[in-house]
Amino acid sequence: MLIVDKINFVNEGRKILRDVTFSIDREHKVLVGENGTGKTTLLEIIIGSLTPDSGKVLLNGTFAYIPQEIKFLDRTGVEEIESAFQNIKTIEEKLSHIEKSENFNEKYGKLIAQYESIGGYSYKQTIYSMIDKFRLSEETVSLKLRNMSGGERTKCLIIKALLSQPDLLILDEPTNHLDIESIETLEESLKKFNGGLLIVSHDKTFINRIATHILHLKGRKVEEYKGNYDKFDETKNRNDTTKIKERERLLKIIEKEKIFIEKFRYGTRAKQAKSREKKLQKIEVPEVEKERQKKIQIEMAGRGGEKVAELFHIKKSFGQKNVLNDITLLIKRKERIGILGRNGSGKSTLLKIIVGKENADSGSVKIGNSISIGYFPQDAFLMDPESTPLNEIIAYGYTIPDARDVLALFDFTGDDVFKQIREFSGGEKKKLLLAKMSIMKGNFLVLDEVTNHLSIPMKEVVLEALKNFDGTILLVTHDRYVLKNLVNKTYYLKNGKLHAKQLEDKKNTKDSSQKEINKINSRIAYLEKLLKNEPNNEKKIKELNILKKKAQLLYKKSK
């Protein structure tokens, strides 16, 4: 279906891709790698937006592509989704303009038959079924894409892509703006997808659930591994250990041979020395790129009071939409609180009100004694695009050498510190925001999607830093791995209210519910069989009715 053959790509003198080769038939392959290594560039070469310097891409069949940054925002959501059925829309157009003529009935009949055969009477039902599945309202999809949240836009394009039934689906970080429920819906849809998948993702849980193969982009080349991310990580670590041992063994041999060659180059054993020198030149020592052990420490100015922040009856509306309705919350020192909720539920608005970036319509926020806030906004693009990483850190009073040391922890080294922010990828911009956050000296971190766009290794580094942070953390995130490994208290924002929530794995909960449903159904079948012979057994009839209601409730809950 897709063959990528020896792709090379150079950008402004910098080699991005070197002899990249892989293929996809109907496998589900996920492309991983550090931020700024060229993953999006590779996707753009595959779809034809960029031309490689050498190599070729062979793509047989249809494809659908969803980029990180969605353009063409003038259509409404439903118009965008309906474009997946362009063949049906074309026939609808013909039917509306068909002219009366001698063979009108024949023409009309053929068009109607064609229209019916390709699902013309049912496609709108299919569309709204998918819209409902991804929890979008009819009101939302009637908006223009530009007026939607990032998550709502992404959902519209995912629905369109799935309904178009392409041979190959190409997605660039599809989970970045999605809430957890929508990510799980996407996972279920992709598992059922019969075509090939090529996805760039940094969401470890998502990758583990949908990947059959991992494509690792490192050192400008792609290496392929069979299995999900955990399997890839295990195999890669084992391979790296083997490579290191083999490299050490060969370097010892080379050193020993060099001593022999130098010793006998001009003596009686010169011929033997020359022979050994030729053999030495043929030895290929495997390259091993040493992983830099990064450790980030988030600076903190004092411990602060026990009461970090108090929210009293916070209300906020946008037009007719009531986003926050009487929110009251106490945040205590050293708590790690996660705020969950669907896209557009008001999570970011709540954080902005807490840090003073947005005003509530009513209610108040009281920040505790000696509390200093370190705020990490969702939108990394709020930084001055003309600025540079070095300028951003120097602004906090750092010398150039010290600023370079800070930036190096976030992979900004050499001339990268002088690049304008506009040149960086989404992940690199996020890393720069993290570098700034690490030196703000806040003892109360308010984080909005802090790990979005970050590579998995960098997420691990950031997660470790947050675990070691001695202050208080309030974060909005849809990253299940981060939630599982960091937060100790979770709230769900729904219909303007905060609800205390026990964090669960929906898949495990669903599996557990299904087991209970199966058990109840077995008992129901047994009772129904029994009641055929004992139709007046009131005790069994009562038990049967109770079990049927219980099964119905469990079924609804599992959906």
C-alpha positions in Angstrom: 0.0 0.0 0.0 2.8 2.4 0.9 6.5 2.1 0.1 9.0 4.7 1.3 12.3 4.0 -0.4 15.6 5.6 0.5 14.2 9.1 1.2 16.8 11.9 1.8 15.8 15.4 2.7 17.9 18.5 3.5 16.5 21.8 4.8 18.7 24.9 4.7 21.9 22.8 4.6 20.8 20.6 7.5 20.2 16.9 6.7 16.9 15.9 8.2 16.3 12.4 6.7 18.8 9.9 5.4 17.9 6.8 3.4 14.6 6.4 5.2 13.0 3.2 4.1 9.9 1.3 5.3 6.5 0.0 4.0 2.9 -0.3 5.2 0.3 -2.8 4.0 -2.5 -3.1 6.6 -0.3 -2.8 9.7 -0.8 -0.1 12.3 2.5 1.7 12.5 3.4 4.5 14.9 6.3 6.9 14.2 8.1 8.0 17.3 11.2 10.1 18.0 12.5 13.2 19.7 10.9 16.6 19.0 12.4 18.3 15.9 13.8 15.1 14.4 11.6 15.4 11.2 8.5 13.2 11.8 6.0 15.7 10.4 8.5 16.5 7.6 8.4 12.7 6.7 4.6 12.7 6.7 4.5 15.8 4.4 6.9 14.0 2.0 4.6 10.9 2.0 1.5 12.9 1.2 3.3 15.0 -1.5 3.4 18.4 0.3 7.2 18.3 0.3 9.6 16.9 -2.3 12.5 14.8 -1.1 16.1 15.5 -2.4 16.3 11.8 -3.4 14.3 8.6 -3.0 10.7 7.9 -3.8 7.3 7.3 -2.3 4.9 4.8 -3.8 1.3 5.0 -2.6 -1.2 2.6 -4.0 -4.8 3.5 -3.1 -6.5 6.3 -1.3 -5.3 8.1 1.9 -6.7 10.5 4.5 -4.3 12.9 6.4 -5.0 14.9 9.5 -2.2 17.4 10.3 -1.3 18.8 13.7 -2.3 22.3 12.7 -5.7 22.3 10.8 -6.1 24.8 8.0 -9.1 25.6 5.7 -11.3 26.7 8.6 -14.1 28.4 6.7 -16.4 25.4 6.4 -18.7 24.3 9.1 -18.0 21.0 10.9 -20.9 19.2 9.2 -19.8 20.5 5.8 -16.3 19.2 6.4 -17.7 15.8 7.5 -20.1 15.6 4.6 -17.3 16.1 2.2 -16.3 12.4 2.9 -19.4 11.5 0.8 -18.5 13.7 -2.2 -19.8 11.0 -4.6 -23.3 11.1 -3.0 -23.2 15.0 -2.9 -22.4 15.0 -6.6 -25.5 12.9 -7.4 -27.7 15.0 -5.1 -26.5 18.1 -7.1 -27.3 16.3 -10.4 -30.8 15.3 -9.1 -31.6 18.9 -8.1 -30.7 20.2 -11.6 -32.0 17.4 -13.8 -34.2 18.9 -16.6 -37.4 17.6 -18.0 -36.8 15.9 -21.3 -38.0 12.9 -23.3 -35.9 10.5 -21.4 -36.3 12.2 -18.0 -37.7 9.2 -16.3 -34.8 7.0 -17.5 -32.1 9.5 -16.4 -33.8 10.1 -13.1 -34.3 6.4 -12.4 -30.6 5.7 -13.1 -29.5 8.4 -10.8 -31.8 7.4 -8.0 -30.7 3.7 -8.3 -27.0 4.9 -8.2 -27.8 7.2 -5.3 -29.5 4.3 -3.3 -26.7 1.8 -4.1 -24.0 4.0 -2.5 -26.0 4.8 0.6 -27.6 8.1 -0.4 -30.6 7.6 1.9 -28.6 6.6 4.9 -25.4 8.6 4.9 -26.7 11.5 7.0 -27.8 9.0 9.6 -24.3 7.5 9.5 -22.7 10.9 9.9 -24.8 11.9 13.0 -24.2 8.5 14.5 -20.5 9.2 14.4 -21.0 12.7 15.6 -22.8 11.3 18.6 -20.2 8.6 19.1 -17.5 11.3 19.4 -19.8 13.4 21.7 -20.2 16.4 19.5 -23.5 18.2 19.5 -25.4 19.3 16.4 -25.0 22.9 17.6 -21.2 22.4 17.7 -20.9 20.8 14.2 -23.0 23.7 12.7 -20.2 26.1 13.8 -17.3 27.0 11.4 -14.2 25.1 12.2 -12.4 28.3 13.1 -14.9 28.9 15.9 -14.4 25.5 17.5 -11.9 24.4 20.1 -8.9 22.4 19.0 -10.5 19.2 20.2 -13.8 19.8 18.4 -11.9 20.5 15.1 -9.8 17.4 15.5 -12.9 15.3 16.1 -14.6 16.6 13.0 -11.6 15.7 10.8 -11.3 12.3 12.5 -15.0 11.6 11.7 -14.5 12.7 8.1 -11.4 10.5 7.7 -13.0 7.4 9.1 -16.2 7.8 7.1 -14.2 8.3 3.9 -12.8 4.7 4.4 -9.3 5.3 3.0 -6.8 2.6 2.3 -4.3 4.4 4.4 -5.0 6.8 7.3 -2.2 9.2 8.3 -2.5 11.1 11.6 -0.1 13.6 13.1 -0.5 13.7 16.9 -4.3 13.1 16.8 -4.7 12.9 20.6 -3.2 16.3 21.5 -6.4 18.1 21.9 -8.8 15.3 22.6 -10.4 14.6 26.0 -9.9 11.1 27.5 -13.3 9.8 26.4 -12.7 10.9 22.8 -9.2 9.3 22.8 -10.8 6.0 24.0 -13.4 6.3 21.2 -10.7 6.9 18.7 -8.8 3.9 19.9 -11.8 1.7 19.5 -12.4 3.1 16.0 -8.8 2.5 14.9 -8.7 -1.0 16.2 -11.6 -1.8 13.9 -10.0 0.1 10.9 -9.2 -2.4 8.1 -6.7 -0.2 6.2 -3.1 0.8 7.0 -2.3 3.3 9.7 0.7 5.6 10.0 0.5 7.8 13.1 2.9 10.2 14.8 2.1 10.1 18.5 3.8 10.8 21.9 0.8 9.3 23.9 2.3 6.1 25.4 -1.1 4.6 26.5 -2.6 5.3 23.1 0.4 3.8 21.2 0.4 0.7 23.4 -3.3 0.1 22.5 -3.3 0.6 18.7 0.3 -0.1 17.4 1.4 -3.3 15.7 4.8 -1.8 14.8 6.9 1.1 15.9 9.0 3.2 13.5 11.7 5.0 15.4 13.2 8.1 13.8 16.6 8.8 15.2 19.9 10.0 13.7 17.9 10.9 10.5 17.1 7.2 9.9 14.1 5.0 10.7 14.4 1.6 12.5 11.3 -0.6 12.6 10.3 -2.7 15.6 7.4 -5.2 15.9 5.0 -4.7 18.7 3.7 -1.8 20.8 5.7 0.9 22.6 6.5 -1.1 25.7 7.8 -4.0 23.5 9.8 -1.5 21.4 11.3 0.1 24.5 12.3 -3.3 25.8 13.8 -4.5 22.5 15.6 -1.2 21.9 17.2 -1.2 25.4 18.3 -4.8 24.8 19.7 -4.0 21.4 21.5 -0.9 22.7 23.2 -3.0 25.4 24.3 -5.6 22.9 25.6 -2.8 20.6 27.6 -1.3 23.5 29.2 -4.6 24.4 30.0 -5.4 20.8 31.5 -1.9 20.3 33.7 -2.4 23.4 34.8 -5.8 22.3 35.8 -4.5 18.8 37.6 -1.4 20.2 39.7 -3.7 22.4 40.6 -5.9 19.4 41.4 -2.8 17.3 43.7 -1.4 20.1 45.5 -4.7 20.4 46.0 -5.0 16.6 47.3 -1.4 16.4 50.0 -2.1 19.0 51.0 -5.3 17.0 51.1 -3.4 13.7 53.2 -0.5 15.1 55.6 -2.9 16.8 56.3 -5.1 13.7 55.6 -2.7 10.8 59.3 -2.6 9.8 60.6 -5.8 11.4 60.8 -9.4 10.4 57.0 -9.7 10.7 56.2 -6.7 8.5 54.2 -8.8 6.0 52.0 -10.1 8.9 51.6 -6.6 10.2 50.4 -5.3 6.8 47.9 -8.2 6.5 46.5 -7.4 9.9 46.3 -3.7 9.0 44.1 -4.6 5.9 41.8 -6.8 8.1 41.6 -3.9 10.6 40.3 -1.6 8.0 37.4 -3.9 7.3 36.2 -4.0 10.9 32.9 -2.1 11.3 32.4 -0.7 14.8 28.7 -0.1 15.5 27.8 3.5 16.3 26.3 3.9 19.7 24.7 7.3 20.4 25.0 7.8 24.2 21.7 8.8 25.8 22.2 11.9 27.8 20.9 11.4 31.3 18.7 14.5 31.8 17.5 15.6 35.2 15.4 18.7 35.5 14.9 20.4 38.9 12.0 22.8 39.2 13.2 25.8 41.3 10.9 26.8 44.2 10.8 29.9 46.3 9.7 28.9 49.9 7.1 26.4 51.0 4.1 28.7 51.3 1.1 28.3 53.5 -1.0 25.2 54.1 -4.0 26.7 52.2 -2.7 27.3 48.7 -5.8 28.6 47.0 -9.5 28.8 47.8 -12.3 29.2 45.2 -15.6 30.6 46.4 -18.7 30.2 44.2 -17.0 30.9 40.8 -19.4 31.5 37.9 -18.4 32.2 34.3 -20.5 32.3 31.1 -19.6 33.0 27.5 -22.8 34.4 25.9 -25.6 32.0 26.6 -23.2 29.2 27.5 -22.8 28.7 31.3 -19.2 27.3 31.6 -18.6 27.4 35.3 -21.5 27.2 37.8 -20.8 27.8 41.5 -17.3 26.3 41.7 -16.0 26.1 45.3 -12.7 24.3 45.9 -9.9 24.3 48.5 -6.4 23.4 47.3 -3.9 22.4 50.0 -0.1 22.3 50.1 1.6 19.5 48.3 -1.6 18.2 46.6 -1.4 17.0 43.0 -4.8 17.7 41.5 -5.9 16.6 38.1 -8.8 18.4 36.4 -10.6 16.2 33.7 -13.5 17.0 31.5 -14.7 16.9 27.9 -13.4 19.4 25.3 -14.9 22.8 25.8 -16.1 22.0 29.3 -14.2 25.0 30.8 -11.1 23.5 32.3 -8.6 26.0 30.8 -11.0 28.9 31.7 -11.0 27.6 35.4 -7.2 27.7 35.4 -7.0 31.2 33.9 -9.4 32.5 36.6 -7.2 30.9 39.3 -4.0 32.5 38.0 -5.8 35.9 37.3 -5.6 35.7 33.5 -9.4 35.7 33.2 -12.1 37.3 35.4 -15.0 35.4 36.8 -18.5 36.8 36.4 -19.0 36.3 40.1 -17.3 34.6 43.1 -13.7 35.0 44.2 -10.3 33.3 44.3 -8.1 33.7 47.4 -4.4 32.8 47.0 -2.7 31.7 50.2 0.1 33.3 52.1 3.6 33.3 50.5 2.2 31.4 47.4 4.0 32.1 44.1 2.3 30.8 41.0 4.1 29.1 38.1 1.6 29.1 35.2 2.1 26.9 32.1 -0.6 27.9 29.5 -1.8 25.4 26.9 -1.0 27.8 24.0 2.8 27.7 23.5 2.3 30.1 20.6 1.7 33.1 23.0 5.5 33.6 23.1 7.0 36.3 20.8 7.8 34.4 17.5 10.7 36.8 16.9 12.3 36.0 20.3 15.0 33.3 20.8 15.4 30.6 23.6 18.4 32.5 24.9 16.5 35.8 25.1 13.6 34.1 26.9 15.9 32.7 29.7 18.1 35.8 30.0 15.0 37.8 30.7 14.9 36.1 34.1 18.3 37.6 35.0 20.5 34.7 33.9 23.9 35.1 32.4 24.5 33.7 28.9 26.5 30.6 30.2 23.9 29.9 32.9 21.0 30.4 30.4 22.8 27.9 28.0 23.0 25.4 30.9 19.3 25.7 31.5 18.4 25.4 27.8 20.7 22.3 27.4 18.5 20.4 29.8 15.7 20.9 27.3 17.8 20.0 24.2 18.5 23.6 23.1 22.2 23.5 22.4 24.7 25.2 20.0 23.1 27.6 17.5 19.6 26.4 18.4 19.6 28.9 21.3 19.8 31.8 18.7 16.9 30.5 16.5 13.7 32.4 16.4 10.8 30.7 18.1 8.8 30.7 14.9 11.2 28.1 13.5 10.5 25.5 16.2 8.1 22.6 16.1 5.1 22.4 18.6 7.1 20.1 20.8 10.2 22.4 20.8 8.0 25.4 21.8 6.6 23.3 24.6 10.1 22.5 25.8 11.0 26.2 25.8 7.9 26.9 28.0 9.0 24.1 30.3 12.5 25.6 30.5 11.0 28.9 31.6 8.6 27.2 34.1 11.6 25.4 35.7 13.2 28.8 36.7 10.0 30.7 37.7 10.5 29.7 41.3 6.7 29.1 41.8 5.6 26.9 44.7 2.1 26.4 43.1 2.3 25.1 39.6 -0.8 25.5 37.4 -0.3 23.4 34.3 -2.5 23.3 31.2 -1.7 20.3 29.0 2.0 20.4 30.1 3.0 17.3 28.2 1.2 17.9 24.9 3.6 17.6 21.9 6.5 16.3 24.0 8.3 13.2 23.0 7.9 10.2 25.4 11.5 10.4 26.7 11.1 14.1 27.5 7.7 13.4 29.1 9.4 10.9 31.4 12.0 13.6 32.4 9.3 16.2 33.0 7.2 13.7 35.0 10.1 12.8 37.2 10.7 16.5 37.8 7.1 17.1 38.8 7.1 14.0 41.1 10.2 15.5 42.9 8.7 19.0 43.1 8.0 19.9 46.7 5.2 22.3 46.1 1.6 22.0 44.9 0.4 21.1 41.4 -2.9 21.7 39.7 -3.0 20.4 36.2 -5.4 19.8 33.2 -4.2 16.9 31.2 -5.7 14.1 29.0 -2.5 12.1 29.2 -3.5 8.9 31.1 0.1 8.0 31.8 0.7 11.3 33.5 -2.5 11.1 35.5 -1.7 7.6 36.7 1.8 8.4 37.7 1.4 11.9 39.2 -2.0 13.0 40.6 -3.4 12.0 44.0 -6.7 13.7 43.6 -9.0 14.0 40.5 -12.0 16.2 39.7 -14.2 16.0 36.7 -15.7 19.2 35.3 -19.2 18.6 33.8 -22.1 21.0 33.2 -20.2 23.7 35.1 -19.7 21.7 38.2 -16.6 20.0 39.7 -17.2 16.3 40.7 -14.6 14.3 42.8 -13.6 11.4 40.6 -11.8 8.1 41.2 -9.5 7.8 38.2 -10.3 4.5 36.3 -9.1 2.8 33.2 -12.2 2.7 31.0 -11.1 -0.4 29.2 -10.6 -2.4 32.5 -13.9 -1.0 33.9 -15.7 -2.0 30.7 -14.2 -5.5 30.7 -15.2 -5.9 34.4 -18.8 -4.7 33.6 -19.0 -7.1 30.6 -17.9 -10.0 32.8 -20.7 -9.2 35.3 -23.2 -8.8 32.5 -22.2 -12.2 31.1 -22.6 -13.8 34.6 -26.0 -12.3 35.0 -27.1 -13.3 31.5 -26.1 -16.9 32.3 -28.3 -16.8 35.5 -31.2 -15.2 33.5 -31.0 -18.0 30.9 -31.0 -20.6 33.7 -34.1 -19.0 35.4 -36.0 -18.7 32.1 -35.4 -22.4 31.4 -36.5 -23.3 35.0 -39.7 -21.2 34.7 -40.8 -23.1 31.7 -41.4 -26.0 34.0 -42.3 -23.9 37.0 -44.2 -20.9 35.6 -45.8 -20.0 39.0 -42.5 -19.9 41.0 -42.9 -16.4 42.3 -39.5 -16.4 44.0 -37.7 -17.2 40.8 -39.9 -14.7 38.8 -38.9 -11.9 41.2 -35.2 -12.8 41.0 -35.5 -12.9 37.2 -37.0 -9.4 37.0 -34.4 -8.0 39.4 -31.5 -9.5 37.3 -33.0 -8.2 34.0 -33.1 -4.6 35.4 -29.6 -5.0 36.8 -28.2 -6.2 33.4 -29.9 -3.3 31.7 -28.4 -0.8 34.0 -24.9 -2.4 33.7 -25.2 -2.4 29.9 -26.1 1.3 29.8 -23.2 2.1 32.2 -20.7 0.2 30.1 -21.6 2.2 27.0 
